[in-house]
Amino acid sequence: MILVFIQGCSYLDTEKIGRVLSTDYYELDTTPKDAERYQCDLNKQFFLKDINSEKQKKDKWIIFKNKEYRLIQTDPGIYENELITLVVDNLTANIKPKKPELEEFSFSNCNLATLK
């Protein structure tokens, strides 16, 4: 029994365990891959990503901190779903909620930010 336990310990990654138990601070990069970041008023931000499909090439994913929604292009520079309307003009964007109770989706004066 002890032999099995000792052999099992040889497979542990002590470096990963050390990072978990450490009190050091590690910043995680939560930037979605291949997405554009928009920085808005009131220190809000969101990410915009193209949908990788031949049929929906013009549609986008809008990614918030804990939510992600599909947007359908209705006109050039205008993307919508049942909750919000996103208007993109060159390097700026604005998000307007379709219902007053969805005020959390109101983003104004959003500028395309450069990613590292």
Phi and psi in degrees as a GROMACS rama.xvg file:
@    title "Ramachandran Plot"
@    xaxis  label "Phi"
@    yaxis  label "Psi"
@TYPE xy
-64.5316  -37.9972  ILE-2
-61.9892  -41.5309  LEU-3
-63.8853  -42.7511  VAL-4
-62.296  -45.3675  PHE-5
-64.0319  -41.5982  ILE-6
-66.0683  -37.3709  GLN-7
-63.1425  -33.4607  GLY-8
-67.5219  -24.6533  CYS-9
-69.2483  -17.1068  SER-10
-91.0783  -4.57237  TYR-11
-74.6716  139.067  LEU-12
-93.1774  94.7595  ASP-13
-65.6763  -25.6867  THR-14
-65.7635  -44.4178  GLU-15
-66.0802  -41.3211  LYS-16
-62.7394  -40.386  ILE-17
-62.2958  -38.6446  GLY-18
-66.5008  -37.8834  ARG-19
-67.2615  -42.304  VAL-20
-82.7579  -11.5245  LEU-21
-70.6199  154.714  SER-22
-97.4046  3.62741  THR-23
-67.7373  153.79  ASP-24
-97.4188  126.587  TYR-25
-120.009  123.403  TYR-26
-89.2419  127.224  GLU-27
-92.4715  139.341  LEU-28
-87.1675  110.637  ASP-29
-100.497  14.5853  THR-30
-69.1361  124.32  THR-31
-64.113  142.612  PRO-32
-65.8207  138.079  LYS-33
59.9939  35.6863  ASP-34
-117.264  153.423  ALA-35
-98.0623  136.212  GLU-36
-100.73  133.959  ARG-37
-114.698  128.255  TYR-38
-104.212  128.952  GLN-39
-120.349  175.676  CYS-40
-59.196  159.421  ASP-41
60.9526  26.261  LEU-42
58.1578  30.0022  ASN-43
-89.1371  156.267  LYS-44
-151.199  158.347  GLN-45
-151.139  167.252  PHE-46
-119.359  146.794  PHE-47
-125.59  130.343  LEU-48
-136.041  138.551  LYS-49
-69.1668  145.414  ASP-50
-84.0484  126.754  ILE-51
-87.9556  78.1122  ASN-52
-151.398  140.399  SER-53
-62.5366  -39.9356  GLU-54
-73.8588  -33.6156  LYS-55
-114.128  41.4779  GLN-56
-59.3053  -31.2466  LYS-57
-88.6041  -11.5398  LYS-58
-78.0521  161.526  ASP-59
-133.599  160.634  LYS-60
-102.704  132.802  TRP-61
-108.393  128.401  ILE-62
-120.72  118.427  ILE-63
-101.538  -175.957  PHE-64
-56.2826  -47.9022  LYS-65
-125.88  15.6628  ASN-66
-141.942  154.172  LYS-67
-144.383  131.854  GLU-68
-133.527  149.913  TYR-69
-87.5354  136.114  ARG-70
-119.692  136.727  LEU-71
-104.465  132.246  ILE-72
-73.1876  120.98  GLN-73
-101.261  -30.8312  THR-74
-147.749  166.3  ASP-75
-57.6631  123.119  PRO-76
81.2409  2.36562  GLY-77
-123.392  125.544  ILE-78
-127.525  139.628  TYR-79
-142.828  159.2  GLU-80
-144.285  -166.987  ASN-81
-72.6501  -12.1633  GLU-82
-103.308  -40.8773  LEU-83
-138.369  165.203  ILE-84
-124.836  126.864  THR-85
-108.095  126.736  LEU-86
-115.734  119.083  VAL-87
-112.368  126.359  VAL-88
-131.728  104.925  ASP-89
58.1497  -112.547  ASN-90
-104.028  9.99899  LEU-91
-118.142  158.999  THR-92
-151.661  156.009  ALA-93
-140.209  143.211  ASN-94
-118.541  129.478  ILE-95
-120.874  127.64  LYS-96
-72.7833  150.171  PRO-97
-87.5366  -12.5958  LYS-98
-132.123  143.846  LYS-99
-59.1652  -32.0897  PRO-100
-72.634  -5.73309  GLU-101
-102.421  34.2305  LEU-102
-58.1235  -24.0218  GLU-103
-61.0205  -19.9422  GLU-104
-93.4453  13.7475  PHE-105
-88.9498  113.576  SER-106
-126.31  126.113  PHE-107
-126.376  155.742  SER-108
51.3953  52.6273  ASN-109
-90.5829  130.193  CYS-110
-116.095  140.251  ASN-111
-63.1385  124.472  LEU-112
-99.985  151.084  ALA-113
-85.5348  133.043  THR-114
-90.3477  152.375  LEU-115
